[in-house]
Amino acid sequence: VEELALYVIPYQISVGKMSIVVDSITTAGSRDVAIYPLDGSYQIASTTISMTAVGVASSTFTAVTLNPGLYYIGFIENGTTNVGAHFYTRANVAGTLTTIGNEPRYYAEITGQPAGELVTSFNPLTMGITDQLAQYIRLDN
């Protein structure tokens, strides 16, 4: 299952590093992470974040420029990775607002994806909605 959430980028930034906070580890491993435009038409950038210890886990990649706007960030576990990470819970708002017809979802899942295989594109108007969580993520250059 690939988990996706909508993020606001308020000004132009150059991104070449993504970081997450690992809370707990049952089975160490890695998570693939990708940035997509609002329409889900392609991957802007992707990287693999190794998660072997509690704390901040980061990965660098060739920097890309993101203009102000809305972007999806998606992630999927690799292999048998079972790691707890910080998440925003959006259930109070997203449950209602994410089902407005013909509008992109705040949070969604793409089911049927094998572990470690991020989708190359998706339709943000028709994705499934379940947990309504968004991973804390830091974008740096």
C-alpha positions as MATLAB code, in Angstrom:
seq = 'VEELALYVIPYQISVGKMSIVVDSITTAGSRDVAIYPLDGSYQIASTTISMTAVGVASSTFTAVTLNPGLYYIGFIENGTTNVGAHFYTRANVAGTLTTIGNEPRYYAEITGQPAGELVTSFNPLTMGITDQLAQYIRLDN';
ca = [
       0.000    0.000    0.000;
       1.368    3.411   -0.927;
       0.249    6.131    1.477;
      -0.127    9.666    0.083;
      -0.825   13.017    1.718;
      -1.197   16.543    0.413;
       1.368   19.162    1.497;
       1.499   22.928    0.941;
       4.750   24.444   -0.328;
       4.305   28.198    0.353;
       7.331   29.477   -1.573;
       9.870   28.237   -4.115;
      12.374   25.827   -2.586;
      15.142   23.565   -3.762;
      14.779   20.064   -2.305;
      17.559   17.491   -2.268;
      16.999   15.857    1.115;
      14.006   14.328    2.886;
      13.940   13.463    6.593;
      11.431   11.653    8.807;
      11.287   10.848   12.530;
      11.416    7.154   13.445;
       9.572    6.429   16.718;
       9.977    2.672   17.003;
      11.424   -0.266   15.126;
       9.988   -3.764   15.021;
      11.807   -4.745   11.805;
      14.475   -2.333   10.523;
      14.456   -1.552    6.839;
      13.697    1.271    4.469;
      10.877    3.350    3.044;
      10.663    4.740   -0.485;
       9.404    8.321   -0.585;
       8.304   10.358   -3.623;
       7.057   13.858   -4.378;
       4.245   14.211   -6.946;
       2.480   17.276   -8.431;
      -1.115   17.948   -7.390;
      -2.499   16.149  -10.457;
      -0.461   13.000   -9.698;
       0.771   12.805  -13.292;
       4.422   11.900  -12.544;
       7.101   11.581   -9.867;
       9.037   14.796   -9.379;
      11.640   13.141   -7.159;
      12.066    9.989   -5.110;
      14.506    8.508   -2.632;
      14.905    5.610   -0.207;
      15.192    6.399    3.492;
      16.962    3.764    5.586;
      15.424    3.293    9.035;
      17.681    1.338   11.362;
      17.524    3.395   14.573;
      15.033    5.541   16.480;
      15.465    9.245   15.681;
      15.817   11.262   12.484;
      16.339    9.285    9.271;
      17.310   11.160    6.090;
      18.172   10.552    2.470;
      19.619   12.822   -0.194;
      18.900   12.900   -3.926;
      19.481   15.159   -6.923;
      17.917   18.491   -5.964;
      14.707   19.645   -7.644;
      12.964   23.023   -7.507;
       9.418   23.105   -6.166;
       7.341   26.190   -6.926;
       4.640   27.359   -4.501;
       1.672   25.016   -4.594;
       0.183   21.732   -3.450;
       2.159   18.506   -3.718;
       1.571   14.903   -2.734;
       4.250   13.033   -0.843;
       3.889    9.281   -0.997;
       5.691    6.512    0.823;
       5.795    2.749    0.791;
       7.721    0.263    2.929;
      10.361   -1.996    1.411;
      10.241   -5.723    2.119;
       9.179   -6.565    5.677;
      10.019   -3.151    7.145;
       7.896   -2.433   10.211;
       8.766    0.973   11.620;
       6.723    3.503   13.570;
       7.099    7.146   12.514;
       5.569   10.526   13.420;
       2.260   11.219   11.648;
      -0.271   14.031   11.594;
      -3.796   12.752   12.175;
      -6.190   14.501    9.841;
      -9.327   12.517   10.659;
     -11.154   15.488   12.182;
     -11.119   17.432    8.913;
     -10.126   15.098    6.125;
     -12.945   12.634    6.653;
     -15.451   15.255    5.546;
     -13.487   17.583    3.287;
     -11.626   14.917    1.362;
     -14.820   13.481   -0.087;
     -15.944   16.663   -1.859;
     -16.717   15.614   -5.417;
     -14.141   16.291   -8.117;
     -11.506   17.647   -5.697;
      -8.115   16.120   -4.802;
      -7.960   14.024   -1.648;
      -6.070   15.346    1.397;
      -4.928   11.835    2.176;
      -5.234    8.614    0.244;
      -3.949    5.108   -0.308;
      -3.075    3.237   -3.440;
      -3.707   -0.412   -2.677;
      -2.255   -3.370   -4.519;
       1.236   -1.868   -4.729;
       3.956   -4.403   -3.915;
       6.359   -3.377   -1.142;
       9.026   -1.013   -2.429;
       7.228   -0.035   -5.643;
       6.091    3.597   -5.707;
       3.528    4.389   -8.386;
       4.699    6.552  -11.266;
       1.358    8.392  -11.471;
      -2.152    8.337   -9.980;
      -5.521   10.070  -10.130;
      -5.982   12.191   -6.973;
      -9.742   12.375   -7.527;
     -10.361    8.641   -7.218;
      -7.876    7.330   -4.639;
      -9.090    5.330   -1.647;
      -9.291    6.880    1.808;
      -8.691    4.996    5.057;
      -6.372    6.051    7.914;
      -6.194    9.759    7.053;
      -2.642   10.183    8.305;
       0.139   12.352    6.922;
       3.748   11.597    7.719;
       5.868   14.341    9.286;
       8.513   15.054    6.692;
      11.202   17.699    6.405;
      12.358   18.925    3.001;
      15.852   20.432    2.729;
      18.439   21.097    0.060;
];
